[in-house]
Amino acid sequence: MKHHVEGMLWAVSLLSLIVAAMTTTKAYLLVVAVVWVVSSVTVIPLHFCKAWRRWREVPNKREYGAWVGFETLATVALIGLFVYVFSSH
């Protein structure tokens, strides 16, 4: 079960976006939005923590570190942009 938590959280995050796109009730949309936020806030740091812990074990440390570093920076930039856009309006 422990190995599948990240995959289940990614699935919940994706499915909640699909359900949000198909719903029209605002109260139900609020519940789906909360589920999406909670699952995303949980799974994104979990993904990067596991990726950086795995860095010691991979044979191609330089390439892996560059790629995970790029993923981390891109994700932080995207989240920062997301927060900026929604807080400025």
Backbone hydrogen bonds, N-H to C=O, Kabsch-Sander energy under -0.5 kcal/mol:
donor,donor_aa,acceptor,acceptor_aa,energy
4,H,1,M,-1.0
5,V,1,M,-0.5
5,V,2,K,-0.7
8,M,4,H,-2.3
9,L,5,V,-2.5
10,W,6,E,-2.3
11,A,7,G,-2.2
12,V,8,M,-2.5
13,S,9,L,-2.4
14,L,10,W,-2.5
15,L,11,A,-3.0
16,S,12,V,-2.3
17,L,13,S,-1.3
18,I,14,L,-1.8
19,V,15,L,-2.8
20,A,16,S,-2.2
21,A,17,L,-1.7
22,M,18,I,-1.1
23,T,19,V,-1.2
29,L,25,T,-2.2
30,L,26,K,-1.9
31,V,27,A,-1.6
32,V,28,Y,-2.3
33,A,29,L,-2.4
34,V,30,L,-2.1
35,V,31,V,-2.2
36,W,32,V,-2.5
37,V,33,A,-2.6
38,V,34,V,-2.6
39,S,35,V,-2.4
40,S,36,W,-2.6
41,V,37,V,-2.9
42,T,38,V,-1.3
43,V,39,S,-2.6
44,I,40,S,-2.1
46,L,42,T,-1.3
47,H,43,V,-2.5
48,F,44,I,-2.0
49,C,45,P,-2.6
50,K,46,L,-2.2
51,A,47,H,-2.2
52,W,48,F,-2.6
53,R,49,C,-2.0
54,R,50,K,-1.7
55,W,51,A,-0.6
55,W,52,W,-0.6
56,R,53,R,-0.8
57,E,54,R,-1.3
58,V,54,R,-0.9
61,K,59,P,-1.0
64,Y,60,N,-2.5
65,G,61,K,-2.8
66,A,62,R,-2.2
67,W,63,E,-2.5
68,V,64,Y,-2.9
69,G,65,G,-2.2
70,F,66,A,-2.3
71,E,67,W,-2.7
72,T,68,V,-2.5
73,L,69,G,-2.6
74,A,70,F,-2.7
75,T,71,E,-2.3
76,V,72,T,-2.5
77,A,73,L,-2.5
78,L,74,A,-2.4
79,I,75,T,-2.6
80,G,76,V,-2.6
81,L,77,A,-2.5
82,F,78,L,-2.5
83,V,79,I,-2.6
84,Y,80,G,-2.4
85,V,81,L,-2.8
86,F,82,F,-2.0
87,S,83,V,-2.0
88,S,84,Y,-1.7
89,H,85,V,-0.5
